[in-house]
């Protein structure tokens, strides 16, 4: 089961793209030519996500805190739907 969400990565500006959630990872995909290769297809394995924190700054902003200390910020346009499916997949992963 794979779910898709409209989102924007916050990294040196706001970069639109798609966020995909499945049983293994959260994956951000962007087709822009000027974006670093690392961020064109950013894969965040569920097992390496320590926590997700939310702030509301005009839009819902999710910060993915990773076990290695890195953090990635995304504007996710349907927060409640994302949280619902993330919860379901994270529980099934354990």
N, C-alpha and C positions, 0 to 999 in steps of 0.2 A: 504494500500500500504506500503510495507516494502522494504527498500533498504539495501543492504549489501556492506560493504567496507572492504578492507584489511587495517589493521592498526597495530600499536604497541603503547602500553601504556608506557609512560616514568615515571617510579616510581621505584626507587632503581635499575635502569638499564632500559633496553628496553625489554618489554614483548610483544611478538607477539600475535595477536588475531584477532577477527572480530568485526567490528563496525556495528551496525544495527540502522537504522533510520526509525521511523514510526511516525504516527500522534500524539503520546503521549510522546515519549522519544527517547533519544539517548542511546543505550545500548552497552556496551563493554563486550565481552565474551571471556574468556581464559580457556583452559583446563589443564594448567600446575599445577602440584601438589604442587609446592613450593611457589605459589602465595597466599597472604592473601585472606581469604574468601571474604572480601569486594570488592576485585578487580577481582575476578573470574567472577562475573556477576554484573558489575557496571551499575546502571541505573541512567541516568541524565534526569529528566523530562524536557520537553521543557519549561514549565512554570517557572522553577527554573534556567534556563540558562539566565544569565544577558547579556553576550556577548561572542563572540568567536573572539579571536585575532590570527593572523597568523604570523609566522616567517619562513624564509627559512634558514635551517641549514643542508645542504646537501639534505634534504628532507623537504617537507612542514610540519611544526609543528603547530598544532592547540591547543590553550589553551582555555579551557572552563571555564569561570568565572561564578561561581554560586552565587545566591542571598545570600547564607549563608556565603560567603567569601572564600569558598574553590575553588581551581583551579585544573584542571586535564589537563595534556598535552598528546597529541597523535600525532604520525606521521601518517598522512592519505595519502595514496599513490595516490589517485585521487582527488586532492583538488577541481578542477573546478566542477566535477560531484557532490561531496559532497556539495559544496556551493549552487549549483543549487537546489538540492533536499531539503536541509535544508531551503532555502529561501521559496520554495513552501509550505513545511509543516508548517513552522512558520507563514506564512501569512494566511494559512487556519485555524490555531489554534486561531488566534485573532478574 
